[in-house]
Amino acid sequence: MSRFEGKVAVVTGGASGIGAATLRRLVSEGAKVVCADIDEEKGKELVADLTSGGAVATFAQCDVSELAQVEAAVATAVERYGRLDIMHNNAAWSGGGWVANIEPDDWERSIRIMLTGVFYGCRAAIPAMLQRGGGAIVNTASIEAFGGEMLASPYVAAKAGVVSFTRNVAIEYGRMGIRANSICPGIVDTPMFDTMARFAPRSRQEMAELNSLGRLIQPEEIAASVAFLCSEDASAITGTALVVDGGITASLNLSGHGPFEGQQPFE
């Protein structure tokens, strides 16, 4: 496919996980990309890998908690490739713990990276998109935007904010040609999941079994959904929060029944 031939994208948190998978997906469909990440080593490694395969890509070191650095990443895209069509605000970091024990600095850093950083990304991208008549913004939220999670209040608060903020971007700029959506992943097999899993009472397999699909979601599956939202295939979709969670939110499982594993239990 070449849905993004001639298009230019910036992805924050692009060096690994969902961000890296999204960059790979976008270049596979013809986009020129900027990998924006605070991790220079991993970011440059990814860009080298992409360009060795014939993609057009560059790295911009970017701490999304600093507006000037986000603006510089967008400027890199415009200066090198002449435009900006896609902005995927994806960078994440979160502290956690019991609410009464969370250090204020950890709270502030979590909100600044995962919510304020999304605002910075939109603030920087919108003027560049308006110059060419529009574009597509996708902000990474989470299914935890819709429900609580023990010991994760900074993450939950930030992601809920992302969903609501994204709606406002959509209603303010839709008539100017900019679509804005949030994507809400479930349990995705990323480095961030590996960090969380070290402290979770459930095993990796037990967490996989929470999904109706019975497995963890892969970053490439989230990337495919991001690409869809950025494409003309989603030309009428804006202001939505797309849940991509393997079915984890489809069932409350109040009865405690386990998976039926393809059997017909009520013959």
Buried (B, 14 or more C-beta within 10 A) or exposed (E): EEBBEEBBBBBBBBBBBBBBBBBBBBBBBBBBBBBBBBBEEBBBBBBEBBEEEEBBBBBBBBBBBBBEBBBBBBBBBBEEBEBBBBBBBBBBBBBBBEEEEBEEEBBBBBBBBBBBBBBBBBBBBBEBBBEBEBBBBBBBBBBBBBEEBEBBBBBBBBBBBBBEBBBEBBEEBBEEEBBBBBBBBBBBBBEBBEEBBEEEEEEBEEBBBBBBBEEBBBBBBBBBBBBBBBBEEBEEBBBBBBBBBBBBBEEEEEEEEEEEEEEEEEE
